[in-house]
Amino acid sequence: MLFLVAALLLLGLVMGTVAHAPLTFTVVAAIVIAGWLGIFALRERHGRRRAARTN
């Protein structure tokens, strides 16, 4: 999933509205999104393990 975020960021830098934003803003936004996706993945993994134990 993080590979997908990196690929979309690179695509946005080459073409699209991200190319018009400052590089520092783009990097910070990418880090925030990657962090959010990482936390989401950890919560999902933890939730599925917990649900599997109760069944």
N, C-alpha and C positions, 0 to 999 in steps of 0.2 A: 504494500500500500504506500509506503514511503517512496518507493521507486516511482509510483504513479504521480505523487505530488512533485517530485523532482522533475519528472518529464514534463508535466504541465507547466511548471515554472519556467523551464528552459524554452518551451514552446511559446509561452507568453512573452519572454524576453525577446525572442526572435520576431514575433509578430503578435500584434494585439495591443490592448490598452496598457498592459503592464510595462511595455517598453517606454511609455510616456511618464511613468511614475519614477521618482528617484530610486536609485539602486538600494539605498539603505532602507527605504520603506518596503521595497519588494522583499529584501532579505528578512526583515523583521516580520513581515506578514507570513512569509514561508515558514519561519521558525515557529510562530504562533500556531499556524495550521498543523504543522507536523507534530507539535506538542499535544495539541488537542486530539489528533488522530491516534497518537501513542497512548494517551490516557484512555480514550474510548476503547482501544484494542485491549488494554489491560483489564478494564472493567468488564468487557464482554467475556474475556477468557476466564476471569475470576467468577463471573456469574454463571457461566456454563459448567465450570467445575463444581460449583456449589449445587446447581440444579441436578447434576448427574449423581451426586452423593445422596440426595434425598429421594431419588426414584428407586 
